Amino acid sequence: MKQFVLESWLLLLYLEFVMRFRDFKALNGIVRREKVRPLHASHHPESAELCYAMDLACVFFPKRIMCLQRSAATTLLLRRHGWEAEMVIGAQILPFRSHAWVEIKGAVVNDKAYMLDIYQVLERC
């Protein structure tokens, strides 16, 4: 578990620099280019275990992590461990709010299951 938390923390740090010095297009491109890695190891971590590691990494990160950064990092982490994860960005009209979360095969894995009931999907990557 420690290695997954460390990997998650490093992904958050990397994306912190991307979001600070580049733009949303760069972040989106990074997520889109990350392919699902085939598994060669005998230990295939569960998606819940990886999401929990990301939650812990967010706790230990020196800055508050927003949903876009967390979802992008979670998507990268899951894809690197063989999961076909998809980052989803949605918005609500009244009152206006936006949110990002991660899905695997249409099921929300890093947030509440009812995100699709609240937000209209704007982007999947």
ROKEMI-613417 format. One record per residue: x negated, z negated, y of N, C-alpha, C, CB in turn; residue number from 1. Coordinates in steps of 0.001 Angstrom, whole numbers, m for minus. Each point is the difference from the previous one (the first is absolute). Glycine has a CB too. Layout:
NODE      npx      npz      npy     capx     capz     capy      cpx      cpz      cpy     cbpx     cbpz     cbpy  pos
NODE        X        Z        Y        X        Z        Y        X        Z        Y        X        Z        Y  NUM
...
This chain:
NODE      npx      npz      npy     capx     capz     capy      cpx      cpz      cpy     cbpx     cbpz     cbpy  pos
NODE     m817        0    m1198      817        0     1198     m862        0     1263     1793    m1203    m1266    1
NODE    m2923      490     1227     m870      m74     1180     m471     1381      432     m737    m2275     m716    2
NODE      420     3136     m263     m485     1329      358     1091      824      678    m1603      m94    m1921    3
NODE     2858      m98     1527     1097      730      628      257     m500     1421     1014      370    m2263    4
NODE    m1146    m1672     2470      170     m565     1348    m1114      509      914     1113    m2070     m959    5
NODE    m2338     2082      460    m1118      504      794      172     1487      310    m1497    m1722    m1045    6
NODE     1880     2492       51      237     1427      212     1115      208     1025     m756      486    m2357    7
NODE     1805    m1275     2274     1116       81      945     m473     m335     1414     1614     m618    m1838    8
NODE    m2405     m440     1962     m503     m430     1305     m862     1100      621       49    m2413     m756    9
NODE     m887     3045      m52     m857     1076      512      822     1216      418    m1854     m808    m1477   10
NODE     2923     1104      754      888     1091      398      680     m321     1330      376      584    m2421   11
NODE       56    m1821     2596      594     m412     1270     m999      144     1151     1493    m1594    m1243   12
NODE    m2732     1211     1009    m1040      117     1017     m246     1468      353    m1057    m2128     m839   13
NODE      956     2966     m168     m205     1432      221     1146      587      835    m1260      156    m2187   14
NODE     2482     m485     1816     1149      539      724      143     m611     1385     1125      381    m2178   15
NODE    m1636    m1580     2367      m22     m606     1337     m837      869      942      265    m2323     m998   16
NODE    m1419     2779      537     m854      865      818      661     1360      232    m2033    m1173     m903   17
NODE     2667     1709     m134      684     1290      157     1094     m113     1051     m497      588    m2396   18
NODE     1295    m1649     2326     1110     m152      944     m484     m318     1418     1425     m782    m1897   19
NODE    m2557      121     2007     m510     m368     1324     m689     1174      693     m283    m2345     m812   20
NODE     m477     3149       66     m818     1035      621      490     1421     m231    m1872    m1534     m264   21
NODE     2874     1684     m554      551     1338     m231     1489      m50      280    m1768      547    m1740   22
NODE     2569      254     1055     1430       23      288      822       m6    m1285     m471     1233     2128   23
NODE     1792    m1179    m1951      902      m30    m1152     m244     1199     m922     1709    m1217     1392   24
NODE    m2015     2352     m811     m252     1209     m791    m1171     m219     m956      887     1424     1883   25
NODE    m1920    m2092    m1426    m1160     m292     m851      388     m948    m1135    m1532      334     1972   26
NODE     2296    m1369    m1649      461     m945    m1025      860      711    m1036      m69    m1868     1678   27
NODE      989     2679    m1212      874      761     m889     m820      917     m906     1832      m94     1721   28
NODE    m2839      739    m1150     m853      890     m787     m776     m731    m1085     m188     1449     1990   29
NODE     m284    m2641    m1669     m734     m797     m993      902     m331    m1178    m1451     m969     1811   30
NODE     2668      557    m1520      942     m345    m1079      362     1245     m804      921    m1900     1381   31
NODE     m664     3009     m712      376     1239     m703    m1123      528     m899     1512      548     1913   32
NODE    m2756     m680    m1460    m1130      538     m774     m377     m848    m1212     m824      984     2103   33
NODE     1207    m2252    m2106     m358     m890    m1118      832      382    m1225     m601    m1890     1605   34
NODE      m66     2376    m2619      674      405    m1238       38    m1170     m976     m751     2388      333   35
NODE     1694    m2334    m1234       91    m1017    m1048    m1185      187     m939     2548      m93      159   36
NODE    m3302     m974     m341    m1170       71     m880      425     m229    m1440    m1495     m807     1857   37
NODE     1013     1663    m2752      296     m248    m1420     m726    m1263     m464      308     2487     m415   38
NODE      322    m3203     m467     m569    m1263     m473     m941      226    m1164     2045    m1192      757   39
NODE    m3232      614     m662     m977       54    m1089     m262    m1387     m564    m1049     2013     1049   40
NODE     1471    m3019     m323     m265    m1378     m423     1086     m471     m969    m1161     m476     2197   41
NODE      817     m536    m2963      967     m551     m943     1030     m864      717    m1742       48    m1797   42
NODE     1368     m616     2958      920     m862      742      694      806     1090    m1443    m2017     m477   43
NODE     2733     2189      315      804      713      983      830    m1044      737       83     2143    m1410   44
NODE     m477    m2503     2644      725    m1060      708     1442      412      295    m2162     m767     1012   45
NODE     3041     m192    m1082     1402      234      327      128      233     1502      759    m1428    m1955   46
NODE      241     2191     2346      209      256     1426      306    m1299      745      837     2311     m541   47
NODE     m104    m3214      m97      315    m1291      642    m1264     m813      251     2243       m1    m1121   48
NODE    m3202       68      188    m1262     m721      160     m786      549     1195      m60     m448    m2484   49
NODE       60     1770     2634     m708      622     1115      690     m294     1334     m790     1804    m1551   50
NODE     2117    m1800     1559      740     m336     1231     m234    m1456      391     1749     1717     m577   51
NODE    m1829    m2593     m417     m280    m1405      275    m1415     m168      573     1578     m673    m1859   52
NODE    m2530     1429     1321    m1371      m40      521      m24      454     1458     m914      435    m2315   53
NODE     1706      576     2642       69      473     1387      622    m1071      891      192     2385     m800   54
NODE      829    m3068      299      613    m1087      779    m1021    m1094      304     2225      496    m1065   55
NODE    m3032     m846       68    m1036    m1018      206    m1052      477     1003      379     m834    m2340   56
NODE     m762     2093     2232     m989      550      938      532      m43     1428     m901     1492    m1813   57
NODE     2191    m1253     1988      609      m74     1337      m75    m1419      559     1543     1887     m609   58
NODE    m1395    m2876     m262      m80    m1396      431    m1406     m321      505     1791     m629    m1662   59
NODE    m2810     1161      983    m1384     m312      351     m584      928     1067     m269     m865    m2299   60
NODE     1024     1863     2719     m497      915     1022       48     m695     1354      778     2011    m1329   61
NODE    m1785    m1830     2189      m56     m748     1258     1029      430     1050    m2391     m299     m469   62
NODE     3124     1337      218      968      521      959     1332      177     m728    m1822     1179     1361   63
NODE     2917    m1280     m637     1317      220     m610      115     1454     m445     1032    m1814     1440   64
NODE     m612     2009    m2671      135     1341     m565     1444      467      155    m1873     m445    m1652   65
NODE     2046     1605     2235     1329      574      177      362      845    m1229     m301       13     2526   66
NODE     1562      322    m2642      500      652    m1212     m651     1362     m268     2148    m1190      368   67
NODE    m2464     1965      658     m610     1311     m202    m1378     m125     m639     1273      872     1967   68
NODE    m2094    m1748    m1446    m1341     m211     m541       85     m556    m1417     m893     m398     2320   69
NODE     1760     m574    m2533      164     m613    m1319      492     1022    m1023      486    m2205     1100   70
NODE      477     3025     m713      545      988     m927    m1000     1111     m303     2276     m516      868   71
NODE    m3026      943      135    m1032     1019     m237    m1064     m543     m944      417      995     2278   72
NODE     m874    m2222    m2041    m1021     m604     m855      535     m223    m1417    m1016    m1109     2019   73
NODE     2251      676    m2138      597     m212    m1323      122     1309     m753     1253    m1970      879   74
NODE     m858     3028     m189      100     1319     m634    m1357      449     m525     1910      590     1518   75
NODE    m2949     m732     m695    m1347      380     m435     m434     m833    m1206     m574      663     2361   76
NODE      810    m1971    m2307     m389     m889    m1101      707      391    m1287     m392    m1852     1636   77
NODE     1684     2063    m1566      757      362    m1203     m451     1336     m573     1940    m1284      884   78
NODE    m2165     2266      m27     m451     1316     m484    m1379      m90     m636     1356     1108     1787   79
NODE    m2215    m1957    m1262    m1343     m156     m573       33     m667    m1365     m912     m141     2302   80
NODE     2035     m492    m2626      136     m660    m1300     1049      684     m877     m683    m2153     1071   81
NODE      933     3445     m808      803      812     m892     1495       34      244    m1715     m483    m1575   82
NODE     2181     m106     2654     1436      m10      284      350     1107      986       88    m2479     m430   83
NODE     1010     3179      184      451     1066      894      834     m607     1126      m12     1679    m1905   84
NODE     m672    m2323     2817      645     m695     1114      234      962     1154    m1086    m2160     m689   85
NODE     2103     1857     1460      369      827     1141      321     m916     1182      893     1840    m1524   86
NODE    m1562    m1610     2642      305     m756     1212     1214      641      670    m2446     m678      304   87
NODE     3394     m155       93     1234      475      625      115     m628     1386     1138      283    m2264   88
NODE     m798      541     3240      214     m477     1361     1452      288      356    m2443      391      665   89
NODE     3133    m1423     m189     1406      157      339      299     m585     1358      578      m64    m2406   90
NODE      620      402     2913      434     m518     1300     1489     m313      m56    m1793     1329     1195   91
NODE     2163    m2257     m337     1393     m380      183      331      317     1452      m75    m1848    m1801   92
NODE     1267     2402     2056      352      434     1352      379    m1175      912      772     2168     m974   93
NODE      229    m2943      575      471    m1101      843      m53    m1319     m739     1471     1583     1220   94
NODE    m2165    m2553     m772    m1031      124     1027    m1187      758     m575      748    m2153     1100   95
NODE    m1474     2839     m231    m1102      811     m521    m1088     m885     m591      503     1774     1697   96
NODE     m835    m1472    m2940    m1115     m642     m696     m582     1020     m963     1037    m2327      209   97
NODE    m2308     2191     m463     m641      841    m1013     m714     m916     m992     m291     1940     1645   98
NODE       41    m1398    m2824     m612     m806    m1049     m683      929     m999     1741    m1828      292   99
NODE    m2741     1314     m987     m693      748    m1048      m43     m857    m1256    m1398     1264     1705  100
NODE     1516     m620    m2853      m47     m684    m1286     m549      959    m1050     1955    m1483      643  101
NODE    m2148      995    m1868     m572      800    m1078     1003       81    m1152    m2355     m684      670  102
NODE     2456     1881    m1234      866      219    m1154     m798      610    m1143     1986      299     1516  103
NODE    m1564     m632    m2736     m494      658    m1207     1229      510     m732    m2096    m1487     m177  104
NODE     2169     2801       24     1144      651     m657     1326     m432      609    m1326      122    m2104  105
NODE     1363     m215     3435     1223     m322      714      350    m1472       95      748     2162     m723  106
NODE    m1549    m3029      127      248    m1442       58     m970     m653      983      832       11    m2391  107
NODE     m313     m816     3288     m831     m702      983     m826    m1060     m724     1703      410     1849  108
NODE    m3032     m419    m1601     m868     m939     m721     m648    m1055      894     m428     1816    m1607  109
NODE      364    m1594     2907     m671     m986      852      916     m597     1063    m2106     1231     m394  110
NODE     3403    m1105      198      950     m505      986     1333     m243     m706    m1166     1243     1906  111
NODE     2195    m1466    m1136     1335     m227     m556      571     1312     m551      377    m1906     1630  112
NODE      382     1813    m2694      544     1188     m663     1025      747      855     m390    m1143    m2165  113
NODE      968      495     3150     1060      625      785     m498      724     1255     1496    m1764     m858  114
NODE    m2769     2078      940     m543      689     1182      717     1321      261    m2219    m1067     m436  115
NODE     2583     1784     m619      670     1291      171     1414     m162      546    m1370      910    m1872  116
NODE     1952    m2090     1720     1326     m256      558      m81     m274     1499      743     m907    m2216  117
NODE    m1868      433     2684     m163     m371     1405     m593     1131      828     m283    m2361     m712  118
NODE     m712     3050      159     m756      985      762      246     1418     m507    m1730    m1739      447  119
NODE     1783     2675      490       48     1415     m315    m1444      473     m181     2191      345     1303  120
NODE    m2479      318    m2406    m1369      433     m297     m399     1130      943      271     m674    m2421  121
NODE    m1435      487     3059     m558     1019      900    m1142      760     m647      658    m1402     1939  122
NODE    m1440      711    m2762    m1219      590     m550     m326     m627    m1341     m851      455     2311  123
NODE      405      361    m3237     m522     m460    m1289    m1368      640     m191     2343     m277     m998  124
NODE    m3321     m542      681    m1327      560     m247     m729     m801    m1053      m90      844     2339  125
